[in-house]
C-alpha cells in the first residue's frame, strides 16, 4: 500500500473514519474559509518562498541529525540518532507550524491569534511569530502548567502576548483548549485559532501536518546521506501528535522502516494517571473532531496525566488513529520513571538536555536499542529542549 497516495484527509477532512468537523454549522463555514484560504495560498510561490526563507534564516533549518555515540555505547545495541528540532529558534518543532499559521492569518486579514499551550513551547513559538509578524496574540495555559513551566511563561510575557491563566478542571492542557476555544467563538470572523497540534476540526490536522512534514523530509534525506541507507526504526513522542506526524510522513511508504509512536504511560497504564490515548482510548469525538480518546462511560473526556505537560491531552490527531488502524504505525508507551531516566541519561552522555516530551522517545530508543544489533539504527525526533523542565526535574530528583 502506498500511504502517500491515500486521501489524507478527504474533501470533508476525514482520515478514514477520523477527523472531520463536529462543530456548529456557523463555525463550520469559518473553518471551510480557512481551508480554502490555506489550499489557495499554500500553492503560491510567494507564500512558500517567504515560509522557506523564514525556516532557513529565522528558525535555522535544516536542523541537523546527530549520532548519539556515547548513549549508543551505553545501551550496547543499535545506533541511536537524533533529529535535533531542539536547536530550532524557540527550542522545539512548534515554530514550524506557527510560522505557517500566522502567515495564513495575516493573509486572511485576521486581527488576533489565539492558542492554547501545555508545556509552553507552542505558546512561546506563537508569541515569537506574532511579535515578528506584528499581530496580537493571546495564549491560554492551565494554572498547573504555568507553575511547572515557569521559564516559558516568562518568555511569553516578554514577547508581548496576553497570557490567560486557566483555573477550571484539572488546570492543564485540555482545559486550556476549552478556554481558548470559547474566546475564539466570540469573534471567529476576526480571530484566528492557531491550533498547536494535528488535532481539532478540519483543516487543522492537515495544515499542521503539512507545515511539520519538513522535519521528516529533511531527516530522510540527511539519514541517507550520512548512513547510505534508511533507519530501521523511526520514533517520536505522541501527545496530540504534531512532531511525530512531521517525522513519520516522509517514511510511510518505506516498508523497511518500522514507525513507532511513544505515548505517556504516566504513573502506569493500570492507573488512571496516564495519557496513553491510542493504547487505552476508545473512538469518540473531542474538540470538534473524531479520534481515539480517553473517555468515561458517558463518552466525556477523562482527566489525563503526564509528567510532560505537552503530552497530557485526552485525544490525538486523526491521522494517527488511521495509521494505527491500518497497522502502519506502532504505538507504545513510556512511564514517568523511564522518561526521567532518559532525560538524565541523554544529558550526561551527550550533553543534550531534552524536553520531557522528547525524553519519552529517548527512553523508547534506549529500551529498543538493546534488542537490536549494532548494524541497525533508530532515528528519534528530539522535538524540544529541556530548559523549561529543569526546575521541575531538579526538584523531583533533589539534585
Number of C-alpha atoms within 10 A of each C-alpha: 9 9 15 12 8 11 12 17 20 12 11 12 23 24 25 19 15 22 32 25 23 17 15 9 10 9 16 16 12 14 19 16 15 20 18 13 15 20 13 10 17 18 10 10 10 11 16 14 11 13 18 15 14 16 21 12 10 14 22 15 20 20 21 18 20 14 18 16 13 16 23 22 14 12 17 16 21 23 27 26 24 21 25 25 29 25 20 23 18 23 23 26 29 29 29 29 27 26 24 26 25 24 18 20 23 17 13 17 12 17 15 21 25 23 26 28 27 29 28 28 28 27 32 28 27 34 31 24 22 24 15 13 13 13 17 17 26 22 26 28 29 28 20 17 24 25 11 23 22 17 16 23 21 13 19 23 13 12 18 15 23 15 20 17 18 23 15 14 11 16 18 29 29 25 23 28 24 16 22 22 19 11 16 19 12 10 11 17 15 14 20 25 21 24 25 29 24 31 29 28 26 26 26 25 30 23 21 27 25 19 21 27 22 20 27 22 17 18 28 18 14 18 19 12 11 12 10 10 12 23 24 18 21 26 27 33 33 33 31 26 27 30 30 31 28 24 29 28 20 19 22 20 15 12 12 12 17 18 26 23 26 29 30 33 29 26 18 17 17 9 9 14 18 29 33 33 29 28 20 15 18 16 18 17 22 23 18 17 24 26 31 24 28 27 22 12 7 6 14 13 19 17 20 24 23 23 25 23 25 24 30 29 29 26 35 30 30 32 25 28 25 21 17 16 12 12 11 19 20 18 22 17 25 25 20 21 16 19 26 18 16 26 25 17 22 20 15 13 15 13 10 18 22 29 26 31 31 31 33 35 31 33 26 25 28 26 16 16 22 16 12 16 12 14 9 15 24 26 28 28 29 30 30 26 25 21 15 22 24 18 15 15 18 10 9 10 8 7 7
